[in-house]
């Protein structure tokens, strides 16, 4: 089982650069087809930047917007999410 996990990690690392290029290609296409959107809006629509609301305990009506940081997410995983979103946006 550990060897299987190691091979998956190795495969993700080997595919990292190509995944980065494909993500950029998708972003470039969306920038061209949606000039009315800000870049940050496109990133948010694709769930590259994710926002969630967290309600503070004891604070009536108070909340804080917390950004989920995709810094440690592998590009292959990001690419899969982008491709799913792009597909739905095109339909």
N, C-alpha and C positions, 0 to 999 in steps of 0.2 A: 504494500500500500504506500509506503514512504517513497519507494522508487517511482511509482506512478505519479505521485505528487511532485517529485523532483523533475520528472520529465515534462510535466505540464508547465511548471515554472520556467524551465529551460526553453520550452517552445514559446512561451509568452515573451520572454526576453529576446529571443531570436526574431520574433515578428514585430517588435516594438517600433522600429523605424518605419516599416511599411504601414503599420496601423496609423502612426502619426501623419504620414503623407495622405492617407485616405481620409482621415478626419479633416485635414486642411482642405482637401478637394470638396468635401461635402459643405464645409463652411463657405468656401468661395462661391459655390453654386447658389447657396441660399442668400448670400450677400447680393449677388447679381439679380436674383429673382424677386427679392424683397427689399428694395432700396428704402422703403418707408420704415424699416426696422433698424434700431440701434444694434450694434454688435453684441452688447450685453443682453439685449432681448433675445437675440438668436441663440446665444449660449444658454440662456435660461429656458427657452422653448425646447431645446434639445436635451435638457436636464444635465448639461455639462456643469453648470452652476446651479445648485439646488438650494431652494429656500424653504424653510419650514418655520412655523410659528410655534413658539414654546410659551405656555402660560406659566407665569411665575406663581408659586404657591403662596397663598395669603394676599395676593394683590388683586383686588376686585377690578376686573377689566384691564389690568395691566398685562402687557405681553412684550416680548422681545423677539425680533426677527433674527434668527441664527442662520448663518451661511454654512452649508455642508461643504467642506473643503475637499475637492477631488484630487488634491496634490499627490496622494499615494496610490490613486487608481491607475491600473495598467492601461495603456492606450488601447489594447485589444478589447478590453471591457468597455471603455469609452466608445470605441468604434461600434461595438454591437448596439449600444444604446442609441448612438447617433443614427445608425442605419435603420433601426426600428422607428425612430421618430421621423426621419426623412421620408420613409415609406408611407407613413400615415399622413404626413403633410402633403404628399403628392397625390394621394387618393381622393 
